[in-house]
């Protein structure tokens, strides 16, 4: 038997991996980037096959990784973690630079970055694992790097369904009714709602979200929100 709670004890960081070809510039949030050896500096990353970024990395034969720091906003994480590069240019409203090979890397709210040449690609079923040598790397800020625990516990973020550490059993069911204590909130004329996709919390006038409301982080509609106050 595999108790999935055992994997909850593992420690991760939060990274944006990116790559570019003549056809597409793509990037996504992962928690799987890691150093494999010291000399040479070899690294690996696992990317879901359904992510556009995975296909771009395979085509480019390279990728970059930005280490997000604790100042990273949910807007930035939502842009790269809950939206697809085939629908929007995630870099249009993001500070970034390019490496010697012309590959983009995020510089906004990033503690460090690395540029990687892919040497091996391993098929892991739902994910591609890319292994390669870091050809460039640098420190971008003195802010502490964000851990996945910080993202979940302090930022209130959720795990995207395409993430390697996603656990479907953690997905909160939609509430049939507001929790206890809502009478006070209702009397004040406002209510609070939490997005069950990305964890975004919004306070609105009245006791329901507008029918046309969409989450500014992940784009979810009101049916994906649960009332919390």
KEBAKOL-332426 format. One record per residue (C-alpha): residue in three letters; residue number from 1; x, y, z. Coordinates in steps of 0.1 Angstrom, whole numbers, plus 5000, padded with zeros to 4 digits. Example, Ala and Ser with C-alpha at 12.3 -4.5 7.8 and 13.67 -1.06 7.14 Angstrom:
2
r  k  xx  yy  zz
ALA  1  5123  4955  5078 .
SER  2  5137  4989  5071 .
This chain:
229
r  k  xx  yy  zz
UNK  1  5000  5000  5000 .
UNK  2  5012  5035  4992 .
UNK  3  5002  5062  5017 .
UNK  4  5003  5094  4997 .
UNK  5  5007  5114  5028 .
UNK  6  5042  5101  5030 .
UNK  7  5051  5123  5000 .
UNK  8  5038  5154  5019 .
UNK  9  5069  5153  5040 .
UNK  10  5091  5159  5010 .
UNK  11  5106  5194  5006 .
UNK  12  5104  5213  4973 .
UNK  13  5111  5247  4959 .
UNK  14  5090  5267  4934 .
UNK  15  5104  5274  4900 .
UNK  16  5095  5287  4866 .
UNK  17  5109  5267  4837 .
UNK  18  5108  5282  4802 .
UNK  19  5119  5276  4767 .
UNK  20  5115  5291  4732 .
UNK  21  5114  5280  4696 .
UNK  22  5106  5300  4665 .
UNK  23  5069  5290  4669 .
UNK  24  5063  5295  4707 .
UNK  25  5077  5310  4739 .
UNK  26  5064  5290  4769 .
UNK  27  5069  5287  4806 .
UNK  28  5053  5270  4836 .
UNK  29  5056  5266  4873 .
UNK  30  5072  5234  4887 .
UNK  31  5085  5221  4920 .
UNK  32  5107  5194  4904 .
UNK  33  5138  5213  4893 .
UNK  34  5168  5200  4912 .
UNK  35  5206  5196  4910 .
UNK  36  5218  5161  4903 .
UNK  37  5256  5164  4903 .
UNK  38  5281  5190  4912 .
UNK  39  5309  5186  4886 .
UNK  40  5297  5191  4860 .
UNK  41  5266  5209  4873 .
UNK  42  5239  5187  4860 .
UNK  43  5202  5192  4868 .
UNK  44  5168  5176  4861 .
UNK  45  5132  5187  4859 .
UNK  46  5099  5169  4854 .
UNK  47  5073  5186  4832 .
UNK  48  5038  5173  4826 .
UNK  49  5033  5162  4789 .
UNK  50  5001  5182  4788 .
UNK  51  5020  5214  4794 .
UNK  52  5029  5233  4762 .
UNK  53  5063  5240  4779 .
UNK  54  5072  5203  4777 .
UNK  55  5068  5203  4739 .
UNK  56  5088  5235  4736 .
UNK  57  5117  5221  4757 .
UNK  58  5118  5190  4736 .
UNK  59  5119  5210  4704 .
UNK  60  5144  5235  4717 .
UNK  61  5167  5210  4734 .
UNK  62  5172  5236  4762 .
UNK  63  5153  5252  4791 .
UNK  64  5159  5278  4817 .
UNK  65  5148  5277  4854 .
UNK  66  5141  5307  4876 .
UNK  67  5141  5301  4914 .
UNK  68  5111  5321  4927 .
UNK  69  5117  5340  4960 .
UNK  70  5093  5347  4988 .
UNK  71  5082  5380  4973 .
UNK  72  5067  5363  4943 .
UNK  73  5030  5373  4938 .
UNK  74  5001  5350  4933 .
UNK  75  4995  5368  4901 .
UNK  76  5029  5358  4888 .
UNK  77  5025  5322  4900 .
UNK  78  4989  5321  4886 .
UNK  79  5001  5334  4852 .
UNK  80  5027  5306  4848 .
UNK  81  5010  5279  4869 .
UNK  82  4974  5280  4860 .
UNK  83  4973  5293  4824 .
UNK  84  4986  5279  4791 .
UNK  85  5012  5293  4769 .
UNK  86  4992  5284  4738 .
UNK  87  4965  5309  4749 .
UNK  88  4985  5338  4762 .
UNK  89  5021  5352  4761 .
UNK  90  5030  5348  4797 .
UNK  91  5061  5369  4792 .
UNK  92  5042  5399  4779 .
UNK  93  5036  5413  4814 .
UNK  94  5066  5397  4831 .
UNK  95  5101  5410  4836 .
UNK  96  5125  5386  4819 .
UNK  97  5159  5383  4802 .
UNK  98  5175  5358  4777 .
UNK  99  5205  5336  4780 .
UNK  100  5233  5332  4755 .
UNK  101  5212  5308  4734 .
UNK  102  5182  5332  4733 .
UNK  103  5161  5313  4758 .
UNK  104  5140  5334  4781 .
UNK  105  5141  5333  4819 .
UNK  106  5120  5352  4844 .
UNK  107  5138  5378  4865 .
UNK  108  5108  5391  4884 .
UNK  109  5107  5379  4920 .
UNK  110  5135  5354  4912 .
UNK  111  5164  5346  4936 .
UNK  112  5185  5329  4909 .
UNK  113  5184  5313  4874 .
UNK  114  5200  5287  4853 .
UNK  115  5203  5278  4816 .
UNK  116  5203  5242  4808 .
UNK  117  5213  5221  4777 .
UNK  118  5191  5190  4776 .
UNK  119  5212  5158  4773 .
UNK  120  5187  5131  4781 .
UNK  121  5149  5129  4780 .
UNK  122  5131  5102  4800 .
UNK  123  5095  5092  4794 .
UNK  124  5078  5088  4828 .
UNK  125  5042  5083  4815 .
UNK  126  5025  5115  4825 .
UNK  127  5057  5135  4825 .
UNK  128  5089  5141  4806 .
UNK  129  5120  5142  4828 .
UNK  130  5147  5164  4812 .
UNK  131  5183  5160  4824 .
UNK  132  5212  5182  4813 .
UNK  133  5241  5204  4821 .
UNK  134  5237  5240  4834 .
UNK  135  5257  5262  4810 .
UNK  136  5249  5295  4827 .
UNK  137  5236  5304  4862 .
UNK  138  5234  5335  4883 .
UNK  139  5220  5350  4915 .
UNK  140  5193  5376  4910 .
UNK  141  5184  5388  4945 .
UNK  142  5191  5383  4982 .
UNK  143  5155  5374  4990 .
UNK  144  5150  5339  5004 .
UNK  145  5139  5313  4979 .
UNK  146  5103  5302  4981 .
UNK  147  5097  5267  4994 .
UNK  148  5066  5248  4984 .
UNK  149  5055  5248  5020 .
UNK  150  5057  5286  5020 .
UNK  151  5036  5287  4989 .
UNK  152  5009  5265  5004 .
UNK  153  5009  5277  5040 .
UNK  154  5017  5314  5037 .
UNK  155  5006  5323  5002 .
UNK  156  4976  5299  5005 .
UNK  157  4983  5284  4970 .
UNK  158  4969  5252  4956 .
UNK  159  4986  5224  4937 .
UNK  160  4979  5226  4899 .
UNK  161  4964  5193  4886 .
UNK  162  4993  5189  4862 .
UNK  163  5019  5192  4890 .
UNK  164  5040  5161  4899 .
UNK  165  5029  5164  4935 .
UNK  166  4992  5169  4928 .
UNK  167  4969  5147  4950 .
UNK  168  4933  5145  4938 .
UNK  169  4922  5134  4973 .
UNK  170  4932  5169  4986 .
UNK  171  4908  5187  4963 .
UNK  172  4882  5204  4985 .
UNK  173  4846  5196  4975 .
UNK  174  4823  5225  4967 .
UNK  175  4803  5235  4998 .
UNK  176  4765  5231  4997 .
UNK  177  4761  5258  5023 .
UNK  178  4783  5285  5038 .
UNK  179  4801  5275  5070 .
UNK  180  4791  5285  5105 .
UNK  181  4796  5322  5113 .
UNK  182  4782  5334  5080 .
UNK  183  4754  5352  5097 .
UNK  184  4778  5378  5109 .
UNK  185  4794  5382  5075 .
UNK  186  4760  5384  5059 .
UNK  187  4749  5411  5083 .
UNK  188  4779  5431  5073 .
UNK  189  4768  5429  5037 .
UNK  190  4799  5410  5024 .
UNK  191  4810  5375  5019 .
UNK  192  4844  5358  5013 .
UNK  193  4850  5331  4987 .
UNK  194  4880  5309  4980 .
UNK  195  4890  5295  4946 .
UNK  196  4893  5257  4949 .
UNK  197  4917  5257  4919 .
UNK  198  4944  5282  4930 .
UNK  199  4935  5293  4965 .
UNK  200  4927  5330  4956 .
UNK  201  4903  5346  4982 .
UNK  202  4880  5374  4972 .
UNK  203  4855  5395  4993 .
UNK  204  4824  5408  4976 .
UNK  205  4793  5427  4985 .
UNK  206  4763  5404  4991 .
UNK  207  4761  5367  4996 .
UNK  208  4771  5354  4962 .
UNK  209  4797  5360  4934 .
UNK  210  4786  5377  4902 .
UNK  211  4776  5352  4875 .
UNK  212  4804  5366  4852 .
UNK  213  4831  5366  4879 .
UNK  214  4864  5349  4870 .
UNK  215  4894  5343  4892 .
UNK  216  4922  5368  4884 .
UNK  217  4948  5341  4891 .
UNK  218  4936  5310  4873 .
UNK  219  4905  5322  4854 .
UNK  220  4881  5299  4872 .
UNK  221  4844  5307  4872 .
UNK  222  4821  5312  4903 .
UNK  223  4812  5275  4903 .
UNK  224  4848  5268  4914 .
UNK  225  4846  5290  4945 .
UNK  226  4836  5280  4980 .
UNK  227  4823  5304  5005 .
UNK  228  4846  5307  5036 .
UNK  229  4830  5336  5055 .
